[in-house]
Amino acid sequence: MNFFKAQDQARKNTTRLIILFVLAIVSLVFLTNVLIIGTFAFMDTGETDSFFNVFNIYFTQNAVLVISIGVSLLIIIGSTYKVISLSKGGPAIAELLGGQIVPQSTNSLEERKLLNIVEEMSIAAGMPIPKVYLLNESSINAFAAGQSHSNAVIGVTQGAITQLTRAELQGVIAHEFSHILNGDMRLNLRLMGILHGILLIGIIGQHIVSSLRYRSSGKKDGGGAIIVIGLGLMVIGYAGTFFGKWIKASVSRQREFLADASAVQFTRDKNTIAGALKKIGGLAEGSILETPAATEYSHAYFANGVSSFFESILATHPPLGERIKQIDPGWNGRYTKPKPVTEDKADTEKDKKSPIAGVAVTTAILTGIDQVFNQIGTLSATNIEYARQLLINLPDSIRTSSQSAYSARAMVYALLIREQKDQDSAWKLLQEHAADTMPALTKELVNISSDLDEKLILPILELCINALRELSQKQYEQFKHTIDTIITADKTVDLNEWVIQRLVLQQLDEHFAIRKPAKQKHAYLGAIKNEAETLLSLIAYTEHKDDETQAEQAFNFGVKEIGAHAFKIIPKSELTLNSINASLDQLMQLKPLLKSRILKACAAIIMTDGKTTRKGIELFRTISSSLDCPVPPLNI
């Protein structure tokens, strides 16, 4: 599936949900008006009075207005509260479900295997590495949650890491990555918020009935009317929730088939995900979660996390047998009774160094604009294997340093300082602003990383970012201040510095709630003309740093590719650190299909003469990552 079309479809699905939400409010407002006015009219109807006459008396404009406003506010406030409570993204969902974060420095072989798989797939997709949460559940299940790629998490049950082989676990994680790349996560959070507001009416009705201390003793007894209203609100609220869950289930089931197919495509092995599904069918606990909050996020699990009385109607996932048949048409219908997986030789070898292979497994060589563009938001078995070999063959000291929040700071400082023209000034600033123990460790890592291949820099930074999320707020503020101070000290734009600053600090700013996730609001090129010119000019000058005439020709070729004939290249002297960052911040607010046009222009500029630089490629990947459009490692 095309990444940008998938993202746009997810956005349209969100719009449809808002429309359905409004319709639900209108329906509930109407039913509540009928319930409350009808109840009091009935209680006030005498022997000589007609119910309809009394109902018409009660049915006044003021009464309808008060009830309508009250019900609407109740639903909107309930939904808004839930959405705000989930605004922290994936971690809020994981903690709601009782998940415990798996630290990067874990010594558990099972947890290490899980982290390795997630890291491999993230690097292969060119996206931020999600934090991993472990649910203390004996069933086999998993989920992905978050507002964006930068605050996504992967949750996995204990049963999954103990009962599944490495290959089967990889299939499950590939399924969840499909949900991330297809834009399903934000839709899932919107569903949770909408359903909570609708459910609130039923909860209030239940509370009224259970808390009332007296019963109606006659037609004019107010207690009896309130009981009837409470019961009616329960019926209205839960009926609305029933249909909301039905919509949720019907949307979710189709997304599961797509994610299953994508997982097979990613891993090139139907037995990985099919094997996991067969073990769920053969396990007594299946995929059911015991946590009380399981129902709220039922539509986002790898397999059914809750059992429902209306299983066939409200099930958020297709039947196991149907999913397996889609993947493995020759399946004999027998499930697999799982046994705890012990670390066998085959699994162990996958996480050992392979000096012979090294990083010889490379990504496909891309020779055209469309080939570069079509790599955005994709995963492939080739790239996953490339990422696995890359991680396996990283020097032990660098890999270890990237897994600890303490040493990851020094690793980022080292990558920053090794590129400095005036290293003496950088060291002085580091000693002044960083924690006392950082300079010595940074110096050690600078020496180790001095000969690193440039293609390893972004993967190392992503590993560090994942570990740095475990810093305290105060530690991060000091780290950020130190990075900014070193980068801005010479008042010049150095692309090596900018890539580190933009990639690292943007993701961490979102994690520590310093930066809010960008809202998609720009739908046409004219709204971001100046900003687009700045970024496209930057890429043109990067690819042709010694010839401004060639840079302008490359720029014009890029904008012609997307039909932006009014765009003009910006003089090199006007490109400043502030203008570049401000432009990218605005471009982050583009809608998906417009992002695709900007990135296609970037790719066209890079591919103008068929000769590219590693710096141009990494700049393209950094910009794409900032726009929440992950690009896998490219070998152009």
JOCOR-V163631 format. One record per backbone hydrogen bond with DSSP energy under -0.5 kcal/mol. NH is the residue of the N-H (numbers start at 0). CO is the residue of the C=O. If there is no record, write none. Layout:
{{NH | CO} {NH | CO}}
This chain:
{{5 | 1} {6 | 2} {7 | 3} {8 | 4} {9 | 5} {10 | 6} {11 | 7} {12 | 8} {13 | 9} {14 | 10} {15 | 11} {16 | 12} {17 | 13} {18 | 14} {19 | 15} {20 | 16} {21 | 17} {22 | 18} {23 | 19} {24 | 20} {25 | 21} {26 | 22} {27 | 23} {28 | 24} {29 | 25} {30 | 26} {31 | 27} {32 | 28} {33 | 29} {34 | 30} {35 | 31} {36 | 32} {37 | 32} {37 | 33} {38 | 34} {39 | 35} {40 | 36} {41 | 37} {42 | 38} {43 | 39} {44 | 41} {48 | 45} {53 | 49} {54 | 50} {55 | 51} {56 | 52} {57 | 53} {58 | 54} {59 | 57} {63 | 59} {64 | 60} {65 | 61} {66 | 62} {67 | 63} {68 | 64} {69 | 65} {70 | 66} {71 | 67} {72 | 68} {73 | 69} {74 | 70} {75 | 71} {76 | 72} {77 | 73} {78 | 74} {79 | 75} {80 | 76} {81 | 77} {82 | 78} {83 | 79} {84 | 80} {85 | 81} {86 | 83} {88 | 85} {89 | 150} {90 | 87} {91 | 88} {92 | 88} {93 | 89} {94 | 90} {95 | 91} {96 | 92} {97 | 94} {98 | 93} {99 | 133} {101 | 131} {102 | 100} {105 | 102} {111 | 107} {112 | 108} {113 | 109} {114 | 110} {115 | 111} {116 | 112} {117 | 113} {118 | 114} {119 | 115} {120 | 116} {121 | 117} {122 | 118} {123 | 119} {124 | 120} {125 | 121} {126 | 121} {129 | 127} {130 | 151} {132 | 153} {133 | 99} {134 | 155} {136 | 134} {139 | 285} {140 | 138} {142 | 154} {143 | 299} {144 | 152} {150 | 147} {151 | 148} {152 | 144} {153 | 130} {154 | 142} {155 | 132} {156 | 140} {157 | 134} {158 | 136} {158 | 138} {159 | 138} {160 | 156} {161 | 157} {162 | 158} {163 | 159} {168 | 164} {169 | 165} {170 | 166} {171 | 167} {172 | 168} {173 | 169} {174 | 170} {175 | 171} {176 | 172} {177 | 173} {178 | 174} {179 | 175} {180 | 176} {181 | 177} {182 | 179} {183 | 178} {184 | 178} {186 | 182} {187 | 183} {188 | 184} {189 | 185} {190 | 186} {191 | 187} {192 | 188} {193 | 189} {194 | 190} {195 | 191} {196 | 192} {197 | 193} {198 | 194} {199 | 195} {200 | 196} {200 | 197} {201 | 197} {202 | 198} {203 | 199} {204 | 200} {205 | 201} {206 | 202} {207 | 203} {208 | 204} {209 | 205} {210 | 206} {211 | 207} {220 | 217} {221 | 219} {224 | 220} {225 | 221} {226 | 222} {227 | 223} {228 | 224} {229 | 225} {230 | 226} {231 | 227} {232 | 228} {233 | 229} {234 | 230} {235 | 231} {236 | 232} {237 | 233} {238 | 234} {239 | 235} {240 | 236} {241 | 237} {242 | 238} {243 | 239} {244 | 240} {245 | 241} {246 | 242} {247 | 243} {248 | 244} {249 | 245} {250 | 246} {251 | 247} {252 | 248} {253 | 249} {254 | 250} {255 | 251} {256 | 252} {257 | 253} {258 | 254} {259 | 255} {260 | 256} {261 | 257} {262 | 258} {263 | 259} {264 | 260} {265 | 261} {266 | 262} {267 | 263} {268 | 263} {271 | 268} {272 | 268} {273 | 269} {274 | 270} {275 | 271} {276 | 272} {277 | 273} {278 | 274} {279 | 275} {280 | 276} {281 | 277} {282 | 278} {282 | 279} {285 | 282} {287 | 284} {288 | 304} {293 | 290} {294 | 291} {295 | 292} {296 | 292} {296 | 293} {297 | 294} {299 | 296} {300 | 297} {301 | 141} {310 | 307} {310 | 308} {312 | 309} {313 | 309} {314 | 310} {322 | 318} {323 | 319} {324 | 320} {325 | 321} {326 | 322} {327 | 323} {330 | 327} {335 | 277} {336 | 334} {337 | 335} {340 | 161} {343 | 341} {347 | 343} {348 | 344} {349 | 345} {350 | 346} {350 | 347} {351 | 348} {357 | 353} {359 | 356} {361 | 359} {365 | 363} {365 | 634} {371 | 367} {372 | 368} {373 | 369} {374 | 371} {375 | 372} {376 | 629} {377 | 374} {380 | 264} {383 | 379} {384 | 380} {385 | 381} {386 | 382} {387 | 383} {388 | 384} {389 | 385} {390 | 386} {391 | 387} {392 | 388} {393 | 390} {398 | 394} {399 | 395} {400 | 396} {401 | 397} {402 | 399} {403 | 400} {407 | 403} {408 | 404} {408 | 405} {409 | 405} {410 | 406} {411 | 407} {412 | 408} {413 | 409} {414 | 410} {415 | 411} {416 | 412} {417 | 413} {418 | 415} {419 | 416} {422 | 420} {425 | 421} {426 | 422} {427 | 423} {428 | 424} {429 | 425} {430 | 426} {431 | 427} {432 | 428} {433 | 429} {437 | 434} {438 | 434} {440 | 436} {441 | 437} {442 | 438} {443 | 439} {444 | 440} {445 | 441} {446 | 442} {447 | 443} {448 | 444} {449 | 445} {449 | 446} {451 | 448} {455 | 452} {456 | 453} {457 | 453} {459 | 455} {460 | 456} {461 | 457} {462 | 458} {463 | 459} {464 | 460} {465 | 461} {466 | 462} {467 | 463} {468 | 464} {469 | 466} {470 | 467} {475 | 471} {476 | 472} {477 | 473} {478 | 474} {479 | 475} {480 | 476} {481 | 477} {482 | 478} {483 | 479} {484 | 480} {485 | 481} {486 | 482} {487 | 483} {488 | 484} {490 | 487} {493 | 491} {494 | 492} {497 | 493} {498 | 494} {499 | 495} {500 | 496} {501 | 497} {502 | 498} {503 | 499} {504 | 499} {504 | 500} {505 | 500} {505 | 501} {506 | 502} {507 | 503} {508 | 504} {509 | 505} {510 | 506} {511 | 507} {512 | 509} {513 | 508} {514 | 508} {520 | 518} {520 | 588} {521 | 588} {526 | 523} {527 | 524} {528 | 525} {531 | 527} {532 | 528} {533 | 529} {534 | 530} {535 | 531} {536 | 532} {537 | 533} {538 | 534} {539 | 535} {540 | 536} {541 | 537} {542 | 538} {543 | 539} {544 | 541} {546 | 543} {550 | 546} {551 | 547} {552 | 548} {553 | 549} {554 | 550} {555 | 551} {556 | 552} {557 | 553} {558 | 554} {559 | 555} {560 | 556} {561 | 557} {562 | 559} {563 | 558} {564 | 562} {566 | 563} {573 | 570} {574 | 571} {575 | 573} {579 | 575} {580 | 576} {581 | 577} {582 | 578} {583 | 579} {584 | 580} {585 | 581} {586 | 582} {587 | 583} {588 | 585} {589 | 586} {590 | 521} {593 | 590} {594 | 590} {595 | 591} {596 | 592} {597 | 593} {598 | 594} {599 | 595} {600 | 596} {601 | 597} {602 | 598} {603 | 599} {604 | 600} {605 | 601} {606 | 602} {607 | 604} {609 | 606} {611 | 609} {616 | 612} {617 | 613} {618 | 614} {619 | 615} {620 | 616} {621 | 617} {622 | 618} {623 | 619} {624 | 620} {625 | 621} {626 | 622} {627 | 624} {628 | 623} {630 | 125} {631 | 374} {632 | 122} {634 | 363}}
